[in-house]
Amino acid sequence: MNKLIQRGVLSIAGLIAAAGMAAGPGLSQGMTPAVASKPVAATQQVSVDKLLPYGVPAGQSTVPLSGEQKDNAKAIIEATKKAGMDERAAVVAIATSLQESKLENLGHLGDRNDHDSQGLFQQRPSSGWGTVEQITDPAYSTTAFLKGLKQVDGWQDMPLTQAAQTVQVSAYPDHYAQWEKQAADLVAEHWNS
């Protein structure tokens, strides 16, 4: 599957092509790169193999994102960099947030809330994630999620859904995997921006 993705590279800038393929680490011989709106140095590419080490899982979902949701994805990426973690950690974090809140920084939802869950990761003050003010701050909530991820032995070698579930302890542990491609696309697009 990774060779298929690499052959589908449409842009050296790491942009997402209209066909939905993520740009890979390089172009196969004889392929012509798509014209980008601004030149980007080759050092700014993000490896598809690093973002999706197990390929793209079946049953992917996607949701159109507002400007605010994209800003939240960028905040997750920045917090991941500040924590000294790599692009794969950002993919895990963004996929988790896509599942938990669709990248929306949710406050208390009344009867629709899962107990007292709030923020991008639906963290709970009563479970020790922080105060409401803290867990509704994208940088704080991402850092808290990543701190939990760092404590998972071998998370780098786990499928995304297993790593996310170990931190989140969700009633729906397999649902994180459906957002892996969209999360990888967001990291590819914004990691070096």
N, C-alpha and C positions, 0 to 999 in steps of 0.2 A: 504494500500500500504506500510506503514512504517513497518508493521509486516513482509510483504513479503521481504522487503529489509533486515531487521534484520535477518531473517532466512537464507538469502543468504550470510551471512558473511563467507568469506573464509580465512580471515587473521586477527589475533589479532593486527597486526602491522598497520592496516589501509591502507594496500596496495590495489590496484585495481586488482581484479581478471580478468582473461582472459575473463570471461563471461560478464564483464562490470558492475558488481554489485559493489557498494561502500561498503566498510567494515563498519559494524555497531558498536554499542557501546558494544556488547558482543556476546558470542556464546550461542545458545540455548542448553539445556541439551542434551547430547548424541552426539553432533557434535564434530568432531575433527578439530582443526585449521590446516590450511595449514602451511607448514614449511617455515619460513621466512629466508632470507639470513643473517639477524642479529637480535638478540633478541631486543625487544623494550618493555619498561616498560608499564604496563597497563595505567599509568597516561598520556601516550602520545596519547591515542585514541581520536579521534574527533567524537562526536555524530552525527550520520546520521540525527537524529531528529532535531538537531540544524542547520545542513547544509541545509536540505531539509524539512522544517517544514510542507509543504503542499504536500509532496511526489514529485515524478518526473512528471513534466508536460508532456503531450503528445507532439509528434512531435519534439523530441530532435535531435539536430545536433551535429556533432563532427568534429573537424579538426585535422589532425596530426600536432604536434608541433615540431618546430626546437628547438635547444638548446637555441637560442636567445629568442624565444617565451616563453619557460619554465622559463628562467631567468627573463623575464618581469612579469610572473605570480608570481614568488618568490618576486620580488620587490614590487608588489602590496600587497602581504601578509605582508611583512615587514613594509611597510608604514601603513597598517591597524593596525598592532600591536602598532607601534609608536603613532598612533592617539588614542590609547586606546579603539579601537573598536574590536568587537568579530569576530568569524569565519564567521558568517552569513553576516556581512558587507563585508568581503573578497569575499564571493561567489557573492554578488551583484556586487562588483567592477570588478571581473574577468569576469563574464558573460557580463557585460556592455562592457568591453574592447574586449571580443571575438566578440561581435556584431559590435562594431564600427571599429575595426582594425585587428581582428583575433590575438590580442596580439602582433601586430607589431607596433613599434614606428615610425609611418609614418611622413615623412616630407611633404612639399607641393607637391601635385600631379598634378599640372597644371590644365588642363581642367577637370580632374577626381576628383578634390577637391570639397567638399561641401563648397563653399565660401572659408574661410581661415582655415578650420578645420585641425588640426594636432595632432600628438601624439597617445598614446594608447587609449585615450578616445575621440579623434577627437574634442578636445576643440578648441574654436575660440578666438584668441587674440582680435578681434573686439567685442566680447561679454563679455569681462572682465575676461576671465579665466587666463590671464597672458601673458607674452611675448612668442614669438616662442621658445626661449631658455628654458623658464620655462615649457611650456606645452609639450615639447619633452623630459623633464627629468621625468623618470618614478615615482620617489618618489614625486616630486612636483605635477605632474598631478593627481596621486592617492590621495594625500592629498587634492587637490582642489576638486576632485570628492567627497571624504568623507566629506569634510566640507559642501558641498551641501546636501549630504545625511543626515547629522546630523540635518539639518534645516527642514527636512521633518517630520512633526509630525506623530508619529506612524509608521515610515518606517519598524520597526521590525515586525509589525503585518500585513504588506502588502505582497501580492504576489510580487515576485522579479521584474517582468516586470513593475508593477505599481511604485515601489520604484525607479527603474532605470529611468523610463520615467519622473518622477517628477523632477529629477535632470537634465536629458539630453534634454528633450523637443524635441524628435525625430519625424520625419515625419512618422516613422514606430514604434509606441509605443509597439506593441505586439511582436516584433522580439527578444527582450531580453530573453524571457522565453525559447527559443530553446537551449540556452547555459547553462542552470542552472545545469544540470547533469555533464557536463564536468567541469564547474567551481567548483562544489562541490567536484568532484574527485581530482582536483588540490589542493584544500584547504586541503582535507583529507590527501593527500600525503605529502604536504610541510609545513603545519602549525607548526608542531613540529620538523622540520628538521633544 
